[in-house]
Amino acid sequence: MADGAIPEPPVGVVLAGGLGRRLGGDKAIVELEGRPLALYPLEALHEVCDEVAVVAKRDTLLPPLAGLADLWIEPDTPRHPLTGVVHALRLAAGRAILVVAVDLPLMDAATLRGIASTDPAAGAVAVVPRVHGRLQPLCALYTPRALAGLAAFDEAARATDVVVGLGICEVQPADPTAFFNVNRPEDLLQASVLVKGAR
């Protein structure tokens, strides 16, 4: 960071472009405790970021977003988790982005602040949490410098492998429960129990 300048806060981005096949359809509108799944990470991001957007495919079903977030339509192809990250970096106009996958209803502001406040090590272009031994590239901070390495990523490659190749700074979140993701109907039941416990 040059001359002690304070960086602009990142743009918060909910990644909602996935198909959600194992869950039976569009994840963003699946209800958890009577509320669409997308609203949970949106609310957490609003506590950390001044600007929040949802990145989704043109045909993605979403809950009403008026007053909650901008809608950024990502390209129809490729169908890859990093497509939304690349699109968000382009639309963020030189600002960092703090991304959260739509299927992380237990993500909280404290965890996101920990990621966003980590200064990437020299040469690193992203801050990526490691939880239970696995990197979490879909809940991470990407600096504008990440775009150069992501712009032409290999569509056949795993998101984790692509992101590691960029040069990352790893962090260990205090609460791994925040990274519980909802992929299957049975995950919704467990998430419901966890959400009630958090209340």
N, C-alpha and C positions, 0 to 999 in steps of 0.2 A: 504494500500500500504506500503510495508516494506521499511524501511531505506530511505524514501524519494525518492524511485526509480520512474522514469517517466515511466508510462505504455506504452506499444506499442500501436499505434493507432489501432482502431478496423478494422476488415475486413468488407468492405461494401458488403451487400448481397441484391440482388433483388430477391424477392420470386415470381416465375413465374409458379408454379406447379398447379395452379387452373384450373378448366375446363372452366370457363367463359361461362356457359350455357346461362345466361340471356343476354349476349352480343352477342351471336351467334357463339362463337368459341374461339380460343386461344387469350387471351387478349394481349399477348406480341406483336403480329403482327398487331393488330387493329390500323389503322392510325388515328392520331389526328393532324390536321393541316399539313398533308402530311408526318408525321413521325411516325414510330412505337411507340406504347405506352411505350414499355420497355425502350426506349432511354431517356425518361424524368427522371425517378428516377436514372438511370445509371449516367447521367450527374451530377445530384445533389450529388450523392455519391462520384464521382471522385473529387469533390471540397473539400471533407472532409477526405477521406480515401486514403491511398497509394495503397491498393489492393482491387479490386472489383470483385465479382463473381455473376453469375446468377445461382440460384438453380431451377431446373425444372425436370419434369418427362421425361422419355426417349422419349415419344411420343409428347412432347410439341413442337409446332411450334414456332420458335424464329427468330428474324431478325439476320443478320450477326453480330457476336460478336468479330471477329478478331481485336485485338488491343484495344478492349473496356473492355472486362471482361473474366475471366475464366468461363467455364461451368461446374457446379457440378450437376451430375445426381442423384436425390434423389430416394429412393426406390419406386416401383410402388404402394405399399400399406404401410400404410393406406392412403386413400384420405382424408387428414386432413390438415388444414392450418399450423399446427405445425410440420408436417413432414419435411418441408424444413428448419425450424429453427433448429431442432435436427441434421439434416444432416450437415448443415453449421457449427454448433458448433463442430461436430466431425472433419470436415476437416480443421477447423481454427487452429487446433493444439495448443490449450491452449491460444488462443487470444480471446478477446471479438469480438462479431459481432454486426454490426449496420444494422438491416434489414429494408427493405422498400418493401411493396407490389407493384407488377407491375402495379396496377391500380391507383396509386397516381401520376398523371402527374404534379400536382402543387407543389409537395414537393420541398423544396428549401434548399440550403446549410446552411443558417442561422438557420433554424429550426433543421436540422440534427446536427449541431454543438452544439446547445443547449441541445439536448438529449445526445450526445456523451460526452459532458464535465461535465455532472452531476455525481457527486460522489455518488454511491448508499449508502443509509443509512445502518447502521449496520445490517447485516443479509440479506439484500436485494441482489438478484442475477440478477435483471433486472431493467432498467429504462424505464418506460412505460408512454407515454403521456396520458392525459385525455382531451378529446375534446368534448364540448357540453354534458358533463356528462358521456361520454362513454370512456372506456379505449381502447387504440389502440395497441394491442399486436403484430400487423403485421407491425408496424413502431416503433421500439424500440431497445434499447441496451441490449444485453444479455451477461453477463459475463460468463467465462468458468464454474463457479460454477453452472450455470443454467442447465448444461447438466445432472447432477445426478438426478435432479427432473423431467426432461423432457424425459429421455431415455425410460421410460415405461409408458407414459401418457395414460390415458383412451381415447380410440378412439371415444367413444360415448359422451365425454364431450366437452363443448364449449371451444374454445381456451382461451377466457378471464378467465373462471373459473379455467382452468389449471394453467395459468400464475399467477393469483392472489394467488393461493395456494403455489407458490414457495417462495413468499416473494418479494415484489417489492417496488421500489421507484417511486412515481408518480411525473410527471412534468406537468405544464400548459404552453403549447406553446403560444407564443405571437400572432401567426397568424393561426387561425383555418382553414382558406381557404386552407392551404397547405395540409390538410387531406381530401380534396374533392376526393372521389373515383368514378371510372367509372365502373358501373356494368351493365348498360342498354344503349341501343342506345340513349335514350334521355339525358343520362348523358354526352355522347360525345359532344352533341350540347352545353350543358352548359359549359363543360370543354373548348371547343373551344373559347367561349366568354371570359372565365376567363384567358385563356392563352394569347389571344390577348390583354386583359387589362393589364396583367403583363408586356407585351412587351412595 
